[in-house]
Amino acid sequence: MKVSVQAVAVWGKIAPSHSITAVMITDDQQTIVTGSQEGQICLWDLSSELKISSKEILFGHTASITCLAKARE
């Protein structure tokens, strides 16, 4: 059985900005990955009805994300 867990982000009164500078979609077309000018990487679920919902936000880069690539198997 597949268990789904909703991502939860916690911050103050204002969410961090996410000025998208790079976009990638996975081969299965179920996840969109965005990189931002602020150095964040966000993962988004894409449903078969084309609804997008947040999955994860990754912090830690000190520079803008200008390119995204996937690793080969």
Predicted model as a PDB file, atoms N, CA, C, CB and O in Angstrom, pLDDT in the B-factor column:
MODEL        1                                                                  
ATOM      1  N   MET A   1       0.838  -1.166   0.000  1.00 62.00           N  
ATOM      2  CA  MET A   1       0.000   0.000   0.000  1.00 62.00           C  
ATOM      3  C   MET A   1       0.888   1.235   0.000  1.00 62.00           C  
ATOM      4  CB  MET A   1      -0.956  -0.005   1.206  1.00 62.00           C  
ATOM      5  O   MET A   1       1.822   1.331   0.796  1.00 62.00           O  
ATOM      6  N   LYS A   2       0.603   2.167  -0.879  1.00 63.00           N  
ATOM      7  CA  LYS A   2       1.357   3.413  -0.957  1.00 63.00           C  
ATOM      8  C   LYS A   2       0.764   4.420   0.017  1.00 63.00           C  
ATOM      9  CB  LYS A   2       1.353   3.977  -2.401  1.00 63.00           C  
ATOM     10  O   LYS A   2      -0.437   4.691  -0.005  1.00 63.00           O  
ATOM     11  N   VAL A   3       1.625   4.971   0.875  1.00 62.00           N  
ATOM     12  CA  VAL A   3       1.190   5.977   1.843  1.00 62.00           C  
ATOM     13  C   VAL A   3       1.637   7.340   1.345  1.00 62.00           C  
ATOM     14  CB  VAL A   3       1.763   5.685   3.270  1.00 62.00           C  
ATOM     15  O   VAL A   3       2.799   7.519   0.980  1.00 62.00           O  
ATOM     16  N   SER A   4       0.736   8.287   1.328  1.00 59.00           N  
ATOM     17  CA  SER A   4       1.044   9.633   0.880  1.00 59.00           C  
ATOM     18  C   SER A   4       1.171  10.557   2.088  1.00 59.00           C  
ATOM     19  CB  SER A   4      -0.039  10.147  -0.093  1.00 59.00           C  
ATOM     20  O   SER A   4       0.316  10.568   2.974  1.00 59.00           O  
ATOM     21  N   VAL A   5       2.247  11.325   2.106  1.00 58.00           N  
ATOM     22  CA  VAL A   5       2.479  12.272   3.194  1.00 58.00           C  
ATOM     23  C   VAL A   5       2.546  13.672   2.588  1.00 58.00           C  
ATOM     24  CB  VAL A   5       3.796  11.929   3.988  1.00 58.00           C  
ATOM     25  O   VAL A   5       3.338  13.921   1.680  1.00 58.00           O  
ATOM     26  N   GLN A   6       1.736  14.561   3.078  1.00 60.00           N  
ATOM     27  CA  GLN A   6       1.710  15.936   2.586  1.00 60.00           C  
ATOM     28  C   GLN A   6       2.886  16.716   3.153  1.00 60.00           C  
ATOM     29  CB  GLN A   6       0.381  16.624   2.956  1.00 60.00           C  
ATOM     30  O   GLN A   6       3.167  16.638   4.349  1.00 60.00           O  
ATOM     31  N   ALA A   7       3.570  17.463   2.306  1.00 57.00           N  
ATOM     32  CA  ALA A   7       4.692  18.290   2.749  1.00 57.00           C  
ATOM     33  C   ALA A   7       4.164  19.463   3.572  1.00 57.00           C  
ATOM     34  CB  ALA A   7       5.520  18.800   1.536  1.00 57.00           C  
ATOM     35  O   ALA A   7       3.119  20.032   3.256  1.00 57.00           O  
ATOM     36  N   VAL A   8       4.887  19.814   4.616  1.00 60.00           N  
ATOM     37  CA  VAL A   8       4.519  20.941   5.463  1.00 60.00           C  
ATOM     38  C   VAL A   8       5.734  21.861   5.567  1.00 60.00           C  
ATOM     39  CB  VAL A   8       4.039  20.462   6.884  1.00 60.00           C  
ATOM     40  O   VAL A   8       6.826  21.421   5.926  1.00 60.00           O  
ATOM     41  N   ALA A   9       5.538  23.121   5.254  1.00 60.00           N  
ATOM     42  CA  ALA A   9       6.612  24.097   5.388  1.00 60.00           C  
ATOM     43  C   ALA A   9       6.256  25.045   6.521  1.00 60.00           C  
ATOM     44  CB  ALA A   9       6.843  24.876   4.056  1.00 60.00           C  
ATOM     45  O   ALA A   9       5.121  25.507   6.631  1.00 60.00           O  
ATOM     46  N   VAL A  10       7.235  25.324   7.354  1.00 62.00           N  
ATOM     47  CA  VAL A  10       7.003  26.206   8.500  1.00 62.00           C  
ATOM     48  C   VAL A  10       7.943  27.407   8.383  1.00 62.00           C  
ATOM     49  CB  VAL A  10       7.225  25.446   9.859  1.00 62.00           C  
ATOM     50  O   VAL A  10       9.158  27.249   8.266  1.00 62.00           O  
ATOM     51  N   TRP A  11       7.372  28.587   8.417  1.00 65.00           N  
ATOM     52  CA  TRP A  11       8.141  29.827   8.436  1.00 65.00           C  
ATOM     53  C   TRP A  11       7.313  30.895   9.112  1.00 65.00           C  
ATOM     54  CB  TRP A  11       8.547  30.266   7.005  1.00 65.00           C  
ATOM     55  O   TRP A  11       6.232  30.607   9.625  1.00 65.00           O  
ATOM     56  N   GLY A  12       7.788  32.093   9.123  1.00 68.00           N  
ATOM     57  CA  GLY A  12       7.095  33.194   9.797  1.00 68.00           C  
ATOM     58  C   GLY A  12       5.859  33.638   9.047  1.00 68.00           C  
ATOM     59  O   GLY A  12       5.232  32.842   8.348  1.00 68.00           O  
ATOM     60  N   LYS A  13       5.509  34.892   9.186  1.00 72.00           N  
ATOM     61  CA  LYS A  13       4.291  35.431   8.564  1.00 72.00           C  
ATOM     62  C   LYS A  13       4.384  35.526   7.049  1.00 72.00           C  
ATOM     63  CB  LYS A  13       3.990  36.793   9.126  1.00 72.00           C  
ATOM     64  O   LYS A  13       3.362  35.582   6.365  1.00 72.00           O  
ATOM     65  N   ILE A  14       5.607  35.544   6.521  1.00 73.00           N  
ATOM     66  CA  ILE A  14       5.798  35.678   5.074  1.00 73.00           C  
ATOM     67  C   ILE A  14       6.577  34.463   4.556  1.00 73.00           C  
ATOM     68  CB  ILE A  14       6.550  37.009   4.727  1.00 73.00           C  
ATOM     69  O   ILE A  14       7.658  34.145   5.052  1.00 73.00           O  
ATOM     70  N   ALA A  15       6.008  33.798   3.557  1.00 66.00           N  
ATOM     71  CA  ALA A  15       6.688  32.653   2.945  1.00 66.00           C  
ATOM     72  C   ALA A  15       7.909  33.135   2.172  1.00 66.00           C  
ATOM     73  CB  ALA A  15       5.726  31.871   2.008  1.00 66.00           C  
ATOM     74  O   ALA A  15       7.912  34.262   1.675  1.00 66.00           O  
ATOM     75  N   PRO A  16       8.945  32.308   2.061  1.00 66.00           N  
ATOM     76  CA  PRO A  16      10.119  32.718   1.284  1.00 66.00           C  
ATOM     77  C   PRO A  16       9.738  32.884  -0.192  1.00 66.00           C  
ATOM     78  CB  PRO A  16      11.268  31.679   1.436  1.00 66.00           C  
ATOM     79  O   PRO A  16       8.894  32.156  -0.715  1.00 66.00           O  
ATOM     80  N   SER A  17      10.372  33.845  -0.843  1.00 71.00           N  
ATOM     81  CA  SER A  17      10.091  34.037  -2.266  1.00 71.00           C  
ATOM     82  C   SER A  17      10.712  32.886  -3.053  1.00 71.00           C  
ATOM     83  CB  SER A  17      10.637  35.413  -2.769  1.00 71.00           C  
ATOM     84  O   SER A  17      11.669  32.260  -2.596  1.00 71.00           O  
ATOM     85  N   HIS A  18      10.179  32.618  -4.206  1.00 74.00           N  
ATOM     86  CA  HIS A  18      10.689  31.545  -5.056  1.00 74.00           C  
ATOM     87  C   HIS A  18      10.573  32.023  -6.496  1.00 74.00           C  
ATOM     88  CB  HIS A  18       9.904  30.191  -4.829  1.00 74.00           C  
ATOM     89  O   HIS A  18       9.640  31.656  -7.210  1.00 74.00           O  
ATOM     90  N   SER A  19      11.537  32.850  -6.916  1.00 87.00           N  
ATOM     91  CA  SER A  19      11.558  33.373  -8.280  1.00 87.00           C  
ATOM     92  C   SER A  19      12.156  32.305  -9.187  1.00 87.00           C  
ATOM     93  CB  SER A  19      12.374  34.712  -8.368  1.00 87.00           C  
ATOM     94  O   SER A  19      13.373  32.123  -9.206  1.00 87.00           O  
ATOM     95  N   ILE A  20      11.325  31.603  -9.931  1.00 89.00           N  
ATOM     96  CA  ILE A  20      11.747  30.435 -10.705  1.00 89.00           C  
ATOM     97  C   ILE A  20      12.698  30.837 -11.825  1.00 89.00           C  
ATOM     98  CB  ILE A  20      10.529  29.706 -11.285  1.00 89.00           C  
ATOM     99  O   ILE A  20      12.410  31.729 -12.622  1.00 89.00           O  
ATOM    100  N   THR A  21      13.845  30.149 -11.862  1.00 92.00           N  
ATOM    101  CA  THR A  21      14.851  30.387 -12.890  1.00 92.00           C  
ATOM    102  C   THR A  21      15.173  29.127 -13.688  1.00 92.00           C  
ATOM    103  CB  THR A  21      16.115  30.928 -12.259  1.00 92.00           C  
ATOM    104  O   THR A  21      15.869  29.202 -14.701  1.00 92.00           O  
ATOM    105  N   ALA A  22      14.674  27.966 -13.246  1.00 94.00           N  
ATOM    106  CA  ALA A  22      14.912  26.702 -13.951  1.00 94.00           C  
ATOM    107  C   ALA A  22      13.749  25.754 -13.676  1.00 94.00           C  
ATOM    108  CB  ALA A  22      16.267  26.058 -13.512  1.00 94.00           C  
ATOM    109  O   ALA A  22      13.209  25.731 -12.570  1.00 94.00           O  
ATOM    110  N   VAL A  23      13.363  24.970 -14.687  1.00 94.00           N  
ATOM    111  CA  VAL A  23      12.254  24.018 -14.554  1.00 94.00           C  
ATOM    112  C   VAL A  23      12.650  22.699 -15.204  1.00 94.00           C  
ATOM    113  CB  VAL A  23      10.948  24.580 -15.199  1.00 94.00           C  
ATOM    114  O   VAL A  23      13.287  22.678 -16.257  1.00 94.00           O  
ATOM    115  N   MET A  24      12.266  21.605 -14.564  1.00 95.00           N  
ATOM    116  CA  MET A  24      12.483  20.276 -15.124  1.00 95.00           C  
ATOM    117  C   MET A  24      11.299  19.396 -14.737  1.00 95.00           C  
ATOM    118  CB  MET A  24      13.832  19.659 -14.623  1.00 95.00           C  
ATOM    119  O   MET A  24      10.739  19.556 -13.652  1.00 95.00           O  
ATOM    120  N   ILE A  25      10.914  18.474 -15.605  1.00 93.00           N  
ATOM    121  CA  ILE A  25       9.862  17.513 -15.277  1.00 93.00           C  
ATOM    122  C   ILE A  25      10.468  16.116 -15.375  1.00 93.00           C  
ATOM    123  CB  ILE A  25       8.614  17.667 -16.233  1.00 93.00           C  
ATOM    124  O   ILE A  25      11.287  15.847 -16.254  1.00 93.00           O  
ATOM    125  N   THR A  26      10.060  15.232 -14.471  1.00 91.00           N  
ATOM    126  CA  THR A  26      10.611  13.885 -14.450  1.00 91.00           C  
ATOM    127  C   THR A  26      10.058  13.063 -15.615  1.00 91.00           C  
ATOM    128  CB  THR A  26      10.298  13.196 -13.110  1.00 91.00           C  
ATOM    129  O   THR A  26       9.039  13.415 -16.208  1.00 91.00           O  
ATOM    130  N   ASP A  27      10.746  11.962 -15.933  1.00 89.00           N  
ATOM    131  CA  ASP A  27      10.336  11.110 -17.057  1.00 89.00           C  
ATOM    132  C   ASP A  27       8.920  10.562 -16.893  1.00 89.00           C  
ATOM    133  CB  ASP A  27      11.309   9.956 -17.211  1.00 89.00           C  
ATOM    134  O   ASP A  27       8.199  10.403 -17.878  1.00 89.00           O  
ATOM    135  N   ASP A  28       8.521  10.274 -15.656  1.00 89.00           N  
ATOM    136  CA  ASP A  28       7.169   9.745 -15.429  1.00 89.00           C  
ATOM    137  C   ASP A  28       6.106  10.843 -15.452  1.00 89.00           C  
ATOM    138  CB  ASP A  28       7.113   9.010 -14.094  1.00 89.00           C  
ATOM    139  O   ASP A  28       4.916  10.555 -15.328  1.00 89.00           O  
ATOM    140  N   GLN A  29       6.523  12.081 -15.609  1.00 90.00           N  
ATOM    141  CA  GLN A  29       5.657  13.254 -15.696  1.00 90.00           C  
ATOM    142  C   GLN A  29       4.752  13.407 -14.471  1.00 90.00           C  
ATOM    143  CB  GLN A  29       4.809  13.172 -16.948  1.00 90.00           C  
ATOM    144  O   GLN A  29       3.625  13.891 -14.580  1.00 90.00           O  
ATOM    145  N   GLN A  30       5.256  12.991 -13.307  1.00 92.00           N  
ATOM    146  CA  GLN A  30       4.491  13.130 -12.075  1.00 92.00           C  
ATOM    147  C   GLN A  30       5.106  14.148 -11.117  1.00 92.00           C  
ATOM    148  CB  GLN A  30       4.378  11.789 -11.388  1.00 92.00           C  
ATOM    149  O   GLN A  30       4.476  14.529 -10.131  1.00 92.00           O  
ATOM    150  N   THR A  31       6.324  14.589 -11.399  1.00 93.00           N  
ATOM    151  CA  THR A  31       6.993  15.558 -10.532  1.00 93.00           C  
ATOM    152  C   THR A  31       7.614  16.663 -11.367  1.00 93.00           C  
ATOM    153  CB  THR A  31       8.067  14.871  -9.667  1.00 93.00           C  
ATOM    154  O   THR A  31       8.293  16.400 -12.360  1.00 93.00           O  
ATOM    155  N   ILE A  32       7.375  17.903 -10.956  1.00 93.00           N  
ATOM    156  CA  ILE A  32       8.029  19.064 -11.552  1.00 93.00           C  
ATOM    157  C   ILE A  32       9.051  19.555 -10.538  1.00 93.00           C  
ATOM    158  CB  ILE A  32       6.991  20.200 -11.933  1.00 93.00           C  
ATOM    159  O   ILE A  32       8.768  19.619  -9.342  1.00 93.00           O  
ATOM    160  N   VAL A  33      10.241  19.899 -11.019  1.00 94.00           N  
ATOM    161  CA  VAL A  33      11.304  20.426 -10.164  1.00 94.00           C  
ATOM    162  C   VAL A  33      11.581  21.851 -10.620  1.00 94.00           C  
ATOM    163  CB  VAL A  33      12.608  19.535 -10.228  1.00 94.00           C  
ATOM    164  O   VAL A  33      11.790  22.097 -11.808  1.00 94.00           O  
ATOM    165  N   THR A  34      11.584  22.791  -9.674  1.00 93.00           N  
ATOM    166  CA  THR A  34      11.907  24.175 -10.016  1.00 93.00           C  
ATOM    167  C   THR A  34      13.094  24.640  -9.185  1.00 93.00           C  
ATOM    168  CB  THR A  34      10.687  25.103  -9.790  1.00 93.00           C  
ATOM    169  O   THR A  34      13.230  24.286  -8.014  1.00 93.00           O  
ATOM    170  N   GLY A  35      13.944  25.437  -9.810  1.00 92.00           N  
ATOM    171  CA  GLY A  35      15.047  26.085  -9.120  1.00 92.00           C  
ATOM    172  C   GLY A  35      14.768  27.568  -9.074  1.00 92.00           C  
ATOM    173  O   GLY A  35      14.106  28.105  -9.962  1.00 92.00           O  
ATOM    174  N   SER A  36      15.267  28.240  -8.044  1.00 91.00           N  
ATOM    175  CA  SER A  36      14.936  29.652  -7.898  1.00 91.00           C  
ATOM    176  C   SER A  36      16.171  30.543  -7.837  1.00 91.00           C  
ATOM    177  CB  SER A  36      14.105  29.855  -6.659  1.00 91.00           C  
ATOM    178  O   SER A  36      17.292  30.090  -7.603  1.00 91.00           O  
ATOM    179  N   GLN A  37      15.918  31.811  -8.057  1.00 91.00           N  
ATOM    180  CA  GLN A  37      16.954  32.833  -7.948  1.00 91.00           C  
ATOM    181  C   GLN A  37      17.496  32.891  -6.519  1.00 91.00           C  
ATOM    182  CB  GLN A  37      16.401  34.212  -8.370  1.00 91.00           C  
ATOM    183  O   GLN A  37      18.650  33.261  -6.299  1.00 91.00           O  
ATOM    184  N   GLU A  38      16.654  32.521  -5.549  1.00 88.00           N  
ATOM    185  CA  GLU A  38      17.051  32.572  -4.133  1.00 88.00           C  
ATOM    186  C   GLU A  38      17.844  31.350  -3.684  1.00 88.00           C  
ATOM    187  CB  GLU A  38      15.826  32.713  -3.264  1.00 88.00           C  
ATOM    188  O   GLU A  38      18.258  31.279  -2.527  1.00 88.00           O  
ATOM    189  N   GLY A  39      18.063  30.383  -4.579  1.00 91.00           N  
ATOM    190  CA  GLY A  39      18.861  29.212  -4.244  1.00 91.00           C  
ATOM    191  C   GLY A  39      18.070  28.037  -3.697  1.00 91.00           C  
ATOM    192  O   GLY A  39      18.654  27.131  -3.103  1.00 91.00           O  
ATOM    193  N   GLN A  40      16.753  28.031  -3.882  1.00 89.00           N  
ATOM    194  CA  GLN A  40      15.912  26.928  -3.410  1.00 89.00           C  
ATOM    195  C   GLN A  40      15.583  26.001  -4.571  1.00 89.00           C  
ATOM    196  CB  GLN A  40      14.611  27.461  -2.758  1.00 89.00           C  
ATOM    197  O   GLN A  40      15.524  26.424  -5.725  1.00 89.00           O  
ATOM    198  N   ILE A  41      15.371  24.728  -4.245  1.00 91.00           N  
ATOM    199  CA  ILE A  41      14.847  23.764  -5.201  1.00 91.00           C  
ATOM    200  C   ILE A  41      13.517  23.278  -4.649  1.00 91.00           C  
ATOM    201  CB  ILE A  41      15.849  22.570  -5.444  1.00 91.00           C  
ATOM    202  O   ILE A  41      13.442  22.868  -3.491  1.00 91.00           O  
ATOM    203  N   CYS A  42      12.470  23.317  -5.459  1.00 90.00           N  
ATOM    204  CA  CYS A  42      11.149  22.867  -5.031  1.00 90.00           C  
ATOM    205  C   CYS A  42      10.709  21.687  -5.874  1.00 90.00           C  
ATOM    206  CB  CYS A  42      10.120  24.008  -5.123  1.00 90.00           C  
ATOM    207  O   CYS A  42      10.928  21.656  -7.085  1.00 90.00           O  
ATOM    208  N   LEU A  43      10.083  20.714  -5.221  1.00 91.00           N  
ATOM    209  CA  LEU A  43       9.487  19.569  -5.897  1.00 91.00           C  
ATOM    210  C   LEU A  43       7.978  19.716  -5.813  1.00 91.00           C  
ATOM    211  CB  LEU A  43       9.963  18.215  -5.267  1.00 91.00           C  
ATOM    212  O   LEU A  43       7.434  20.046  -4.759  1.00 91.00           O  
ATOM    213  N   TRP A  44       7.310  19.472  -6.923  1.00 91.00           N  
ATOM    214  CA  TRP A  44       5.859  19.636  -7.019  1.00 91.00           C  
ATOM    215  C   TRP A  44       5.262  18.361  -7.587  1.00 91.00           C  
ATOM    216  CB  TRP A  44       5.484  20.864  -7.902  1.00 91.00           C  
ATOM    217  O   TRP A  44       5.791  17.810  -8.552  1.00 91.00           O  
ATOM    218  N   ASP A  45       4.165  17.879  -7.006  1.00 91.00           N  
ATOM    219  CA  ASP A  45       3.413  16.753  -7.555  1.00 91.00           C  
ATOM    220  C   ASP A  45       2.531  17.257  -8.676  1.00 91.00           C  
ATOM    221  CB  ASP A  45       2.567  16.050  -6.462  1.00 91.00           C  
ATOM    222  O   ASP A  45       1.902  18.309  -8.558  1.00 91.00           O  
ATOM    223  N   LEU A  46       2.483  16.497  -9.773  1.00 89.00           N  
ATOM    224  CA  LEU A  46       1.613  16.826 -10.894  1.00 89.00           C  
ATOM    225  C   LEU A  46       0.646  15.664 -11.079  1.00 89.00           C  
ATOM    226  CB  LEU A  46       2.437  17.103 -12.205  1.00 89.00           C  
ATOM    227  O   LEU A  46       1.065  14.556 -11.417  1.00 89.00           O  
ATOM    228  N   SER A  47      -0.638  15.906 -10.862  1.00 87.00           N  
ATOM    229  CA  SER A  47      -1.647  14.847 -10.967  1.00 87.00           C  
ATOM    230  C   SER A  47      -2.022  14.623 -12.432  1.00 87.00           C  
ATOM    231  CB  SER A  47      -2.909  15.205 -10.136  1.00 87.00           C  
ATOM    232  O   SER A  47      -1.686  15.426 -13.302  1.00 87.00           O  
ATOM    233  N   SER A  48      -2.719  13.523 -12.685  1.00 84.00           N  
ATOM    234  CA  SER A  48      -3.169  13.228 -14.050  1.00 84.00           C  
ATOM    235  C   SER A  48      -4.178  14.263 -14.532  1.00 84.00           C  
ATOM    236  CB  SER A  48      -3.785  11.825 -14.120  1.00 84.00           C  
ATOM    237  O   SER A  48      -4.394  14.402 -15.736  1.00 84.00           O  
ATOM    238  N   GLU A  49      -4.802  14.994 -13.600  1.00 86.00           N  
ATOM    239  CA  GLU A  49      -5.722  16.083 -13.959  1.00 86.00           C  
ATOM    240  C   GLU A  49      -4.977  17.407 -14.125  1.00 86.00           C  
ATOM    241  CB  GLU A  49      -6.819  16.230 -12.892  1.00 86.00           C  
ATOM    242  O   GLU A  49      -5.600  18.458 -14.272  1.00 86.00           O  
ATOM    243  N   LEU A  50      -3.654  17.354 -14.100  1.00 84.00           N  
ATOM    244  CA  LEU A  50      -2.776  18.515 -14.243  1.00 84.00           C  
ATOM    245  C   LEU A  50      -2.886  19.500 -13.087  1.00 84.00           C  
ATOM    246  CB  LEU A  50      -3.081  19.223 -15.526  1.00 84.00           C  
ATOM    247  O   LEU A  50      -2.669  20.698 -13.270  1.00 84.00           O  
ATOM    248  N   LYS A  51      -3.221  19.006 -11.903  1.00 86.00           N  
ATOM    249  CA  LYS A  51      -3.212  19.835 -10.702  1.00 86.00           C  
ATOM    250  C   LYS A  51      -1.837  19.730 -10.061  1.00 86.00           C  
ATOM    251  CB  LYS A  51      -4.333  19.404  -9.701  1.00 86.00           C  
ATOM    252  O   LYS A  51      -1.272  18.642  -9.948  1.00 86.00           O  
ATOM    253  N   ILE A  52      -1.310  20.865  -9.646  1.00 86.00           N  
ATOM    254  CA  ILE A  52       0.031  20.921  -9.055  1.00 86.00           C  
ATOM    255  C   ILE A  52      -0.089  21.190  -7.562  1.00 86.00           C  
ATOM    256  CB  ILE A  52       0.900  22.016  -9.741  1.00 86.00           C  
ATOM    257  O   ILE A  52      -0.830  22.077  -7.137  1.00 86.00           O  
ATOM    258  N   SER A  53       0.650  20.410  -6.767  1.00 84.00           N  
ATOM    259  CA  SER A  53       0.677  20.635  -5.322  1.00 84.00           C  
ATOM    260  C   SER A  53       2.115  20.512  -4.828  1.00 84.00           C  
ATOM    261  CB  SER A  53      -0.253  19.626  -4.578  1.00 84.00           C  
ATOM    262  O   SER A  53       2.905  19.733  -5.362  1.00 84.00           O  
ATOM    263  N   SER A  54       2.441  21.292  -3.802  1.00 81.00           N  
ATOM    264  CA  SER A  54       3.814  21.298  -3.292  1.00 81.00           C  
ATOM    265  C   SER A  54       4.149  19.971  -2.635  1.00 81.00           C  
ATOM    266  CB  SER A  54       4.016  22.446  -2.294  1.00 81.00           C  
ATOM    267  O   SER A  54       3.299  19.336  -2.010  1.00 81.00           O  
ATOM    268  N   LYS A  55       5.393  19.566  -2.785  1.00 85.00           N  
ATOM    269  CA  LYS A  55       5.869  18.303  -2.230  1.00 85.00           C  
ATOM    270  C   LYS A  55       6.998  18.563  -1.237  1.00 85.00           C  
ATOM    271  CB  LYS A  55       6.344  17.356  -3.352  1.00 85.00           C  
ATOM    272  O   LYS A  55       6.915  18.158  -0.078  1.00 85.00           O  
ATOM    273  N   GLU A  56       8.046  19.234  -1.692  1.00 85.00           N  
ATOM    274  CA  GLU A  56       9.190  19.541  -0.836  1.00 85.00           C  
ATOM    275  C   GLU A  56       9.839  20.829  -1.294  1.00 85.00           C  
ATOM    276  CB  GLU A  56      10.213  18.390  -0.845  1.00 85.00           C  
ATOM    277  O   GLU A  56       9.752  21.199  -2.464  1.00 85.00           O  
ATOM    278  N   ILE A  57      10.495  21.513  -0.359  1.00 85.00           N  
ATOM    279  CA  ILE A  57      11.323  22.667  -0.692  1.00 85.00           C  
ATOM    280  C   ILE A  57      12.683  22.424  -0.049  1.00 85.00           C  
ATOM    281  CB  ILE A  57      10.673  24.028  -0.197  1.00 85.00           C  
ATOM    282  O   ILE A  57      12.775  22.129   1.143  1.00 85.00           O  
ATOM    283  N   LEU A  58      13.714  22.550  -0.836  1.00 86.00           N  
ATOM    284  CA  LEU A  58      15.078  22.271  -0.379  1.00 86.00           C  
ATOM    285  C   LEU A  58      15.867  23.571  -0.299  1.00 86.00           C  
ATOM    286  CB  LEU A  58      15.785  21.265  -1.324  1.00 86.00           C  
ATOM    287  O   LEU A  58      15.955  24.315  -1.275  1.00 86.00           O  
ATOM    288  N   PHE A  59      16.431  23.834   0.855  1.00 83.00           N  
ATOM    289  CA  PHE A  59      17.250  25.031   1.075  1.00 83.00           C  
ATOM    290  C   PHE A  59      18.714  24.615   1.179  1.00 83.00           C  
ATOM    291  CB  PHE A  59      16.798  25.798   2.363  1.00 83.00           C  
ATOM    292  O   PHE A  59      18.997  23.446   1.444  1.00 83.00           O  
ATOM    293  N   GLY A  60      19.630  25.520   0.981  1.00 84.00           N  
ATOM    294  CA  GLY A  60      21.033  25.226   1.213  1.00 84.00           C  
ATOM    295  C   GLY A  60      21.976  25.779   0.170  1.00 84.00           C  
ATOM    296  O   GLY A  60      23.153  25.995   0.460  1.00 84.00           O  
ATOM    297  N   HIS A  61      21.491  26.015  -1.042  1.00 87.00           N  
ATOM    298  CA  HIS A  61      22.363  26.593  -2.050  1.00 87.00           C  
ATOM    299  C   HIS A  61      22.594  28.073  -1.726  1.00 87.00           C  
ATOM    300  CB  HIS A  61      21.755  26.421  -3.473  1.00 87.00           C  
ATOM    301  O   HIS A  61      21.703  28.759  -1.226  1.00 87.00           O  
ATOM    302  N   THR A  62      23.774  28.535  -2.013  1.00 89.00           N  
ATOM    303  CA  THR A  62      24.096  29.929  -1.721  1.00 89.00           C  
ATOM    304  C   THR A  62      24.027  30.815  -2.969  1.00 89.00           C  
ATOM    305  CB  THR A  62      25.480  30.020  -1.103  1.00 89.00           C  
ATOM    306  O   THR A  62      24.226  32.027  -2.889  1.00 89.00           O  
ATOM    307  N   ALA A  63      23.745  30.201  -4.116  1.00 93.00           N  
ATOM    308  CA  ALA A  63      23.653  30.969  -5.363  1.00 93.00           C  
ATOM    309  C   ALA A  63      22.355  30.588  -6.080  1.00 93.00           C  
ATOM    310  CB  ALA A  63      24.900  30.706  -6.285  1.00 93.00           C  
ATOM    311  O   ALA A  63      21.687  29.625  -5.704  1.00 93.00           O  
ATOM    312  N   SER A  64      22.015  31.343  -7.099  1.00 93.00           N  
ATOM    313  CA  SER A  64      20.825  31.056  -7.897  1.00 93.00           C  
ATOM    314  C   SER A  64      20.941  29.691  -8.558  1.00 93.00           C  
ATOM    315  CB  SER A  64      20.609  32.144  -8.958  1.00 93.00           C  
ATOM    316  O   SER A  64      22.031  29.266  -8.941  1.00 93.00           O  
ATOM    317  N   ILE A  65      19.806  29.008  -8.690  1.00 93.00           N  
ATOM    318  CA  ILE A  65      19.755  27.754  -9.436  1.00 93.00           C  
ATOM    319  C   ILE A  65      19.422  28.124 -10.873  1.00 93.00           C  
ATOM    320  CB  ILE A  65      18.695  26.739  -8.829  1.00 93.00           C  
ATOM    321  O   ILE A  65      18.310  28.569 -11.157  1.00 93.00           O  
ATOM    322  N   THR A  66      20.362  27.948 -11.772  1.00 93.00           N  
ATOM    323  CA  THR A  66      20.160  28.358 -13.162  1.00 93.00           C  
ATOM    324  C   THR A  66      19.993  27.185 -14.108  1.00 93.00           C  
ATOM    325  CB  THR A  66      21.311  29.202 -13.618  1.00 93.00           C  
ATOM    326  O   THR A  66      19.682  27.379 -15.283  1.00 93.00           O  
ATOM    327  N   CYS A  67      20.195  25.960 -13.613  1.00 94.00           N  
ATOM    328  CA  CYS A  67      20.079  24.784 -14.451  1.00 94.00           C  
ATOM    329  C   CYS A  67      19.728  23.578 -13.579  1.00 94.00           C  
ATOM    330  CB  CYS A  67      21.389  24.538 -15.240  1.00 94.00           C  
ATOM    331  O   CYS A  67      20.226  23.452 -12.461  1.00 94.00           O  
ATOM    332  N   LEU A  68      18.887  22.711 -14.083  1.00 94.00           N  
ATOM    333  CA  LEU A  68      18.538  21.470 -13.404  1.00 94.00           C  
ATOM    334  C   LEU A  68      18.795  20.313 -14.370  1.00 94.00           C  
ATOM    335  CB  LEU A  68      17.044  21.485 -12.917  1.00 94.00           C  
ATOM    336  O   LEU A  68      18.542  20.437 -15.569  1.00 94.00           O  
ATOM    337  N   ALA A  69      19.289  19.207 -13.860  1.00 92.00           N  
ATOM    338  CA  ALA A  69      19.538  18.022 -14.682  1.00 92.00           C  
ATOM    339  C   ALA A  69      19.297  16.795 -13.854  1.00 92.00           C  
ATOM    340  CB  ALA A  69      20.968  18.017 -15.253  1.00 92.00           C  
ATOM    341  O   ALA A  69      19.450  16.827 -12.633  1.00 92.00           O  
ATOM    342  N   LYS A  70      18.920  15.707 -14.498  1.00 89.00           N  
ATOM    343  CA  LYS A  70      18.710  14.451 -13.775  1.00 89.00           C  
ATOM    344  C   LYS A  70      19.880  13.521 -14.061  1.00 89.00           C  
ATOM    345  CB  LYS A  70      17.355  13.784 -14.180  1.00 89.00           C  
ATOM    346  O   LYS A  70      20.511  13.594 -15.116  1.00 89.00           O  
ATOM    347  N   ALA A  71      20.152  12.658 -13.115  1.00 85.00           N  
ATOM    348  CA  ALA A  71      21.220  11.676 -13.272  1.00 85.00           C  
ATOM    349  C   ALA A  71      20.700  10.502 -14.087  1.00 85.00           C  
ATOM    350  CB  ALA A  71      21.751  11.198 -11.893  1.00 85.00           C  
ATOM    351  O   ALA A  71      19.522  10.155 -14.001  1.00 85.00           O  
ATOM    352  N   ARG A  72      21.545   9.914 -14.847  1.00 78.00           N  
ATOM    353  CA  ARG A  72      21.170   8.697 -15.587  1.00 78.00           C  
ATOM    354  C   ARG A  72      21.309   7.497 -14.700  1.00 78.00           C  
ATOM    355  CB  ARG A  72      22.029   8.521 -16.849  1.00 78.00           C  
ATOM    356  O   ARG A  72      22.066   7.510 -13.729  1.00 78.00           O  
ATOM    357  N   GLU A  73      20.573   6.450 -15.035  1.00 73.00           N  
ATOM    358  CA  GLU A  73      20.677   5.215 -14.263  1.00 73.00           C  
ATOM    359  C   GLU A  73      21.976   4.507 -14.566  1.00 73.00           C  
ATOM    360  CB  GLU A  73      19.497   4.294 -14.552  1.00 73.00           C  
ATOM    361  O   GLU A  73      22.243   3.443 -14.008  1.00 73.00           O  
TER     362      GLU A  73                                                      
ENDMDL                                                                          
END                                                                             
